[in-house]
Amino acid sequence: MDIIIVNDSAIPLYEQIISQIKEHILKGEIQQGTLLPSIRMMAKELKVSIITVKRAYEDLEAEGFVQTTPGKGTYVSLANKERLKEMQMSQLEEKLEAIVVAAKSIDMTLEELQERVAVIYEEV
């Protein structure tokens, strides 16, 4: 799992960790049930405080992305497959909204937009 920390970013370090782990999970790059690195190991790899990683893991657990079993570690949640799908749909809808706004700004009709989407969908 590749996580890239930007120390001079306005985004707090723990939020950078959270967003990248979520992205890996939502893209299916980290499968449900996968053991995440320990807090200490992740902190060492990223060269950040243990407290930073602990906060990230706690927030991910509160959102249902991971589950922590004392003495065993932190795993990608098995119980929340539907929640993950809802998150993916939400992200997709945000992107679609931006595309629709851009299309309307150049006076593209719905039919023209649908044609373009159909062409791209068939190519992918």
Summary of the structure (lengths in Angstrom):
residues: 124
radius of gyration: 18.5
end to end distance: 25.6
largest distance: 58.6
contacts: 295
relative contact order: 0.11
helix: 60%
strand: 7%
